[in-house]
Amino acid sequence: MTTNNLKIASLFSGCGGLDLGFDKAGFYVVWANEFDGTIWETFEFNFPKVKLDKRSIVDVPASEIPDIDGMIGGPPCQSWSEAGAGRGINDKRGQLFYDYIRILKAKQPKFFLAENVSGILHPQHAKAFTNIIQEFKNAGYEVSYKLLNANDYGVPEDRLRVIIVGYHKKLKKKFEFPNPLKSKPVLKDAIFDLRLAKPAKDKNKTNGDVLKVPNHEYMNGGFSTIYMSRNRVRGWDEPSFTIQAGGRHAPIHPQAPKMKFISQNKRIFMPGKEKLYRRLSVRECARIQTFPDNFIFKYRDIADGYKMIGNAVPVEFARHIANKICQDLSGISEALNYGQIYQRKEERDYVKNSLAKYQS
């Protein structure tokens, strides 16, 4: 079996970082789903051959998804984030994990991959996370999960994420995570060759197509006391801080010196060097997340560019994991087909019953 025959569906696709990583490993994305309208133009521009379903995943019957060999996706992470409210499964966004499992249970592909923030492993979410893993197992899968740093897999950024991979039990295989690479990229490897970035227009609107390097523009505006409570500068010889989904929280460009410590939870820009402190541009963030320069982000408000990139799975990180899955499945017979399409009512009852079981 060649990887060109491995068809996958992508749920909660975002702008397609996970999709592109799997595509680079030779998988074929045949169907994708994304509900956020600010992302659609970017996804469709960069994946013109992929059918993009724009409904909420709760409204998508599994029967309308093509036959697939694998399913990938990162259910919304805000509910599990340590920096956010941390409501987990009690948040409707957190409950979308069960819609992911609902579709997996119905389609029965050879494998699945789910990605989420490290906060999902926090003790306050232990019961919910244990239940999610058990539901994956109940759906017919041998499940592996691990907290990984994307910097160990070709990404010039410290980015901790939980990766869950399941192989169908009939394959009689268990996924083993690839070993970290020996060399770790740093900021100089990613963005040193980029020249002067352009500030966004008034009200942080995009400069549009006039930019010589697409998306090489940065957000204007002040820095909050929360932002100034920590050093936000990494040097050229270090990996970036985690690229977040909000432009206001984008790291400072490494041209600037480290911020000066004043007192606990208070730092300032180095006196006399203030002009060197600017946020990383949208393209610089994309480079750090290992998107190629020909991957173009479409937006009017620059905040939407940062959001798409910050929520994405780094492309190289995804590719390394996809390569391992490809190797594992290379000897599997093409004849394997475990699909079992449920009726829509059965799918909805699964989600409702799963939540009731957790909340009891």
N, C-alpha and C positions, 0 to 999 in steps of 0.2 A: 504493500500500500504506500502510495506517495502522499506527501502532505497536501498536494493540490486537491486531493480527494476528500480532505477533512473539512467539512462544512461546519461553521459555527454561527450561533446566534449570540448577539450582544445585547444585554439588558442594562439599563441605566448607563447608556453609552457615553454621555457627555460629549466632549469634542472628539473623542476617539483615540486616546492614548493607548489604552489596552488593546483596542482593535488594531491599531497600527503595529503594535509590537507583535501581535499574533500574525498579522499579515506578513510582516518581515520574516517570520519564522516559516512561512509557507502555507498558513491556514487561509481559508476562504470564508470571509464574512458574508453570509447570504441574507441576513436580516438583523436589523438593529432597532432599538427602541429608546427614545428620549423625549421627555415631556416638556422640558424647558425650551420655550420658543426662542430665547435669545441665543441658543446654541445651534438651531437647525441649519442656518445658512452656512456656518462653518463646517458642520459635519457633511452636509450635502456637497459643498465645494470640494472637500478633500476626499470624499468617498462617493464619487458620482455613480458608481455601479451598485451601490448597496441600497436596498429598500429600507427607508427610515420610517418606522411607525411612530407617530407623534402623539399617541394616546397615553394617558396614565396607564401604568402597567396593570393596575387593578381592573382595568376595562378590557384587557387583552386576553381572549380565550387562547389556550394553548393550541387548539386546533387550527388557528390562523397562522401559526409559525411554521415555516417549512421544516422538512425532515433535516435533522442535524446530527453531527457526530460529537459536538461539544457545545457548551454554554458558558459564557463568561460575563462578568459584570461586577460592579461595585455598588451595592445598594447604598442609598444616601447615608453619609457618615456623620452628619451634624448631631444626630441623636446620641451617638456614642462618644463624641469628642470630649476629652477632658477639659478643653478650653471653652466648650459650649455649656448648654444647660445639663447635658448628660442624662437626659430622660430615658434613653435607650428604648426598650421595647414598649414603654408607656407612651412614646411619641408615635404618631401615625407614620412618620418617615421611617422610624426604626422597625415598624411592623411590616414594611415592604420586603423585609427579608423573607417573610412567609409567602409572598407572591412569587419571589424568585424560586423558592422551593416548590410551590404549587406547579409552576411551569416545568421545572426539572422533573418532578414526579410524573407529570403527564407525558413528557417527551422522551424520557429515559435515554439521553445520549450517552456515549461512551465515557465522557468526562465532564466535569464542571470546574470552574475557577471563580471564587468570590474574593473580593478585596475590601478591606475596611481599615479604619484608623486603629492605632494601638490602644485607644481608650476602650475598645470593645472588650479588652481583657481585664479592665479594672474590676476590682472585687465587687463593686456595686452592681455590675452587670453579669456576675458569674452565673446566676441561675438562668438568665435569658440566653447567654452564650452557650451554656451547656445544653439547653433545650434546642437551640438552633443546630448544633452539631449532631444531636441525636436525631433530629428531623431529617437531616441530610442522610444519616445512616439508614433511617426508616424508609427513605425514598429508594434505597437499593445501592448505596455507595460506600466504598472503603474510603474513609476520610483522613486527610492529613492537614494540619495547620501549623503555622509558625510565624513568629514575629521576625521580620527581616528589615534590614536597612538597605535602601536602594543604592547607597554609596558602595556597597559590596558587590554591586552588579552593574557597573559601568555608568553610574549616574553621579554627577559632581554635586551631590546634595545629601545632607543627612536627612533621611526621610524614613521614619519607622512606620511600617504597615503590616497588618495581619493578612496573610494569604492562606486561603482555604482551598484545597484541591481534592476532588473526589474522583475515583475511578469506579466504574460500575463493577459490582461484585462478581458479575459473570466473567470479567476480564482476569480475575484472580491476580491482580496487581495492586500494589500500594505505591503512591507517589512518594518519592524521596527528594527533598529539596536540593537543588544544585549547590555545590560548595562555593563560597565567596571567591571572587577573582583575586589574584595576588596584588594587582595594582588598583589603586583607588583614584579616580579622576578628581581634579580640583577646579576652582573657578578659572584659573588661567587657561586650562585645557578647553573650557567651554566658551568663554566670551572675550578673551583677550584681543582677538582679531577684529571685534566689532568697534567701529569708530563712534564719534559723537552721536548720542541719542537726542531726539527732539522732544521738548516738553509738549504735553497735550495742549489742545486749544482751550479756550475759555470754557469753564464748567466741565473740564476734563472730557471734552469731545475729541474724537480721533482726528488726526491730520489727513487721514485718507490715503489715497494712492500716490501722494507726492513724496512719500518717504522712499529713499533709495534702498533701504533695507526694510522689507515689510514688517509692520508692527513694532518698529524700533522707536518707540515713544514711551514716555513715562508720566505717571500721575503727578500733578501739582498739588499743593496744599500743605497745611501744617502737620505737625507730628504730635499726637496725643501724649498726655502724661504717662499713659500705660506703655506706649511705644518707647518713650524716653526713659522708662524704668530699667531697661536692659540694653546691653550693647547689641546693636543691630548690624555691625560690620564684621564680615569675614574677609580675611586677606586673600590675595591671589593664590597663595599656596595652600589654601584650605577649601574643603567643600562648602557649598552654600548652606545657610540655614534653610529649613524647610520652606518651600514656596507655598504660600497660603492662598486661599481663594479671594482674599480681599486686597485690593491694590494699596489701601492705606497701610497695610502691614507688610508690604513688600520689603525685603532686605535692602540695605544701603549698598550702593556700588562699591567694589573693593578699591577704587581709586582713593577713597577717603580713609583717614587713620581711624583706629578703633576709638569709640566714644570714651570720653573722660568720666571716670567714676567720681561722683560728688558725695553721695551717701547712699544708704540702702534704698533701692528702688528709685534712684535718681542719677541720671547721667546727662551729659551735655555734649554737643559737638565740639571738637577740639578748637579752642579759640584761634582765630586767624585763618582757619581752614574751612569755614562754614560753607563756602561755595562748592566744595568738593562733595558735599553730602546731598545726594539725590537717590531716589528709589531706583531699583533696577527697572529697565524698560520691559514692556510686554515681550519683546523678542528675546531679551536676555533671560527672562524667566522661562521662556519656551526652550531656549538652548539648554538651560540648566535641567529642564525636564526632558531633555534629549529629543525634542521635536526637531525634525530637519527644517531648514530655512524655506523649503518649498511647501511646507505646511502653513497655510495662510489662515489667520484668525480674522473673522468678519464681525465687526461690531461698530456701533456709533458711539456708545459710551465706553471709554477706555476701561472702566471698572469691569465690564463684561469680559474683556480680554483676559484680565488677571483672574477673574473667577473661573473661566474655562480651564486655564492652564493649572491653577492651583488645585482644582478638583480632579485633575487628570492623573492617571497612572503613568509614571515615566515610561517612555517608549522602550528604552533599552532594558529596563527592569522587566517589563512585560515580555520582551523578546527572549531573554535568558530563560525565563520560566517556561515560555511556550516551546522553546527548543527542547527542553527536558521532556515535556509532555509528548512532543513529536517523536523523540527517540523511544520513549516507552511504548508508544502505540504503533511503531513501525512494523511490528510483526503480527498485528491483530488482523484477523480475517475481515475482508470487506463484507462478508455475509452477515456479520453480527448486526442485528436490528432489534432493539428492545422496546421500541415505541409502543406506548399504550395511551391513546387519547381518551381522556375522561370527558364526561358531559360537563357543561358549564356549571351546573348546580353542584356537582361533586367537587369541582375545583374551588368554588366559593365556600362550600362547607368545610373543606380542608383548612382554609385560612382561618375561618371562624372557630373551628374546633381546636386548632393549634394554639390560638391565642387564649381560648378558654382554659386549655390544659395548663398553659404557663401561669395564668392568673389565679388558678385554683390553689 
